[in-house]
Amino acid sequence: MRIDKFLWCIRFYKTRSLATEACKKNHVKIDQVPLKPAKEVFGGERITIRENQINHLIEVLDIPQNRVGAKLLELYRRDLTPKTEFENQEALKYAQDYYRKKGTGRPTKKDRRDLEDFKDED
């Protein structure tokens, strides 16, 4: 089965075209080798997928005939993603929200002065 169709069948991507785009952008790899969407996938392979700054690691257990329900996913794939990947995602989210909230506009004069004071301390 094609890799883009497999990722769609195991519900990793909502549409097959999204799975194809991810393959074209080199977000899908097997053994650190970027894949084309038409690459055949077989049981026992480990696929690395870069999604939302997380490197998901999936082991292929079996190849489904069609798109499977959410309850049957564990028959076809095993998620081997380390928990540290998700912890790094949480830390990154908090680091971005620490200083300025999204949509607050350009920095003010006070923000600039605080930044200059911080730089002068070093």
RAKAJO-V930385 format. One record per pair of residues at least 24 apart in sequence whose ideal C-beta (glycine too) atoms are under 7 Angstrom apart, sorted by sequence separation. I is the first residue (numbers start at 1). GAP is how many residues later the second one is. D is the distance in whole Angstrom. If there is no record, write none. Layout:
BEGIN
((I/GAP/D) (I/GAP/D))
END
This chain:
BEGIN
((27/24/7) (57/24/5) (3/25/6) (56/25/5) (55/30/6) (54/31/5) (3/32/5) (54/32/7) (4/33/4) (3/34/6) (2/35/6) (6/35/5) (54/35/6) (2/36/5) (3/36/5) (53/36/6) (2/37/7) (12/37/7) (2/38/7) (3/38/5) (1/39/7) (53/39/7) (1/40/6) (10/54/7) (9/55/5) (6/57/7) (9/57/7) (9/58/5) (10/58/7) (8/59/7) (9/59/6) (11/59/6) (1/62/5) (11/62/6) (10/63/6) (10/66/5) (10/67/5))
END
